[in-house]
């Protein structure tokens, strides 16, 4: 019988623990397929910190290192500098990367470290119960913002891709989502380009994925995807943020 579709060899045969409707599993699939297509599953080293992705090492078939909260870019820097010829990536959520790990990601981008970051932005702290994150939208409710985030109290949500793109060391940044097949295909293309530019030695590459968190948003998956496109994509516009030529 002809095989029409098979699970990527970049993933282990392990059942995912993520909540129903969570986008993590889809993004895992895209990263794993990219590594398989690059024939790099056996050489790639990934770094996952504290957050919903803390168990990513149970799912990816490549080598994975668990880092302290927010410190994945520091670990990835050491790994890539000692293994410059292999693909290295961090897989981080917004609560981890944009809050406790903000300095780490900024300085990695500033230095132009030659690894790739996959940034999962679901506008909330997922694993710890739905607290307000640096990316939580104005008016969006969280356990620590019962009436919704306000600019007066917390400032405006952080556009991480735009902020990092002001740094010369970042050569490629794109914001994508995975709400449907057309957007999923664009996300896959962005992830693959980020890894390819890393392996070309161009510099730091960054893919931000707008993702749904139905559990903490208090919605089903259909409502979550609509809310994401109506609200998150309006504030965090999809598309290429930076694609710099290397001189």
GIWO-V153047 format. One record per helix or strand of 3 or more residues. SS is the DSSP state (~ for helix, > for strand). FROM is the first residue (numbers start at 1). TO is the last residue. Records with the same first field share a line. If there is no record, write none. Layout:
BEGIN
SS: FROM-TO ; FROM-TO
END
This chain:
BEGIN
~: 24-37 ; 52-58 ; 72-82 ; 94-100 ; 102-111 ; 151-154 ; 160-165 ; 181-199 ; 214-217 ; 221-235
>: 45-48 ; 63-66 ; 88-93 ; 116-121 ; 170-177 ; 204-210 ; 239-243
END
